[in-house]
Amino acid sequence: MIYSYFSHPHSVCMSYYEHFKFSMKVSKKLFIGSIKAFIHAIFPNLFKASSNDLIEEFEKEFGSVGCIKKKNGIQFPHNLYPTDINRALKKDE
């Protein structure tokens, strides 16, 4: 398989557009979280739980996109190229 920048989105079972949209959403949340963490470092009484809340939010979101979604009782690995998915779906005999 020839490498292209489309390889990664497909390897996580997303289209280029879905991957772009999700990554931009993550980027925005990380940017805002970074600002809150910076403010919290200076003023410890502000944004006390914002980092924990962000981590919990990411755990839920990353568990509900792409290959991580359960399909027919099989959980897809998140690091496979499209050609490897068929191999991953083969049941142990």
C-alpha positions, 0 to 999 in steps of 0.5 A, a space after each residue: 500500500 502506498 502511503 498517503 495522508 488518507 491512510 490514517 483516517 481510514 485506519 481508524 475507520 473514519 473518512 477524511 472529513 470525519 477525521 478532520 472534524 473530530 480532530 478540530 474539535 479535539 484541538 479546540 478543547 485542548 486549546 481551551 483546556 490549556 488556557 484553563 490549566 494556565 489560569 489554574 496554575 496562577 490562581 489555584 482556586 479557579 478551574 479546579 476540576 477542569 483538567 479532570 473533566 476534560 480527561 473524562 470527556 475525552 475518554 467518552 468521546 474517543 470511545 465513541 468514534 471510528 473503529 473503537 465503536 463496537 460492530 457486531 460484537 467485535 471491537 476493531 483495533 485502532 491502529 490498523 490499516 484498511 487492508 489489516 481490518 479483514 485480517 483482524 476480523 477473522 475469528 480464531 478457529 
